[in-house]
Amino acid sequence: MTKIISLSEEAYQTLKKLKRSGESFSDVIIRIVKGMESKPLTDFAGKWKGNDIDRVFKNILSERKITKTRELQI
């Protein structure tokens, strides 16, 4: 079944640039969206490929300290 959708000129040009030879616009959209499907976090466990984990962890902790929390009254 075919559906008609409207795209801005910018969206059309962006899809056109991503379109491969012999590929329809539907194919482009499906290819892109499939790459965005959510994955469980366990798929990424053990994948860190840097030697800067200590620096990154330190930055995360410092950001947590300066983040203000709000208390919700129910």
C-alpha positions in Angstrom: 0.0 0.0 0.0 1.3 3.4 -0.9 0.9 6.5 1.3 1.5 10.1 0.4 3.5 12.2 2.8 4.7 15.8 2.6 8.3 16.8 3.1 10.0 20.1 3.4 12.4 20.9 0.6 15.3 20.5 3.1 14.0 17.0 4.2 13.6 16.0 0.5 17.1 17.2 -0.4 18.6 15.4 2.7 16.9 12.1 1.7 18.0 12.6 -1.9 21.6 12.9 -0.8 21.3 9.7 1.2 19.6 7.7 -1.6 21.8 5.0 -3.2 21.7 3.9 -6.7 18.6 1.8 -7.4 17.1 2.7 -4.0 13.7 4.2 -3.5 12.9 6.9 -1.0 11.1 4.3 1.0 14.2 2.1 1.0 16.3 5.1 2.3 13.8 5.8 5.2 13.7 2.1 6.2 17.5 1.8 6.1 17.9 4.8 8.3 15.1 4.0 10.7 16.3 0.4 11.2 19.7 1.8 12.2 17.9 3.8 14.9 16.1 0.9 16.6 16.7 0.9 20.3 19.0 -1.8 21.7 19.2 -3.0 25.3 22.1 -1.5 27.2 23.5 -4.9 27.7 24.4 -4.9 24.0 27.0 -2.3 24.9 28.5 -3.9 28.0 32.2 -4.2 27.8 32.5 -2.2 24.6 34.5 0.8 25.9 37.6 1.2 23.7 39.5 3.9 25.3 42.1 4.4 28.0 40.3 7.5 29.4 37.6 5.8 31.5 39.0 7.3 34.7 38.7 10.9 33.2 35.2 10.2 31.9 34.0 8.7 35.2 35.5 11.7 37.1 33.6 14.1 34.7 30.4 12.2 35.2 30.7 12.4 39.0 31.5 16.1 38.9 28.5 16.8 36.7 26.3 14.9 39.1 27.5 17.0 42.0 26.5 20.3 40.3 23.2 19.1 39.0 20.3 20.4 41.1 17.6 17.9 42.0 14.0 18.8 42.6 11.7 17.2 45.1 8.3 16.3 43.8 5.3 16.8 46.1 2.5 14.3 45.5 
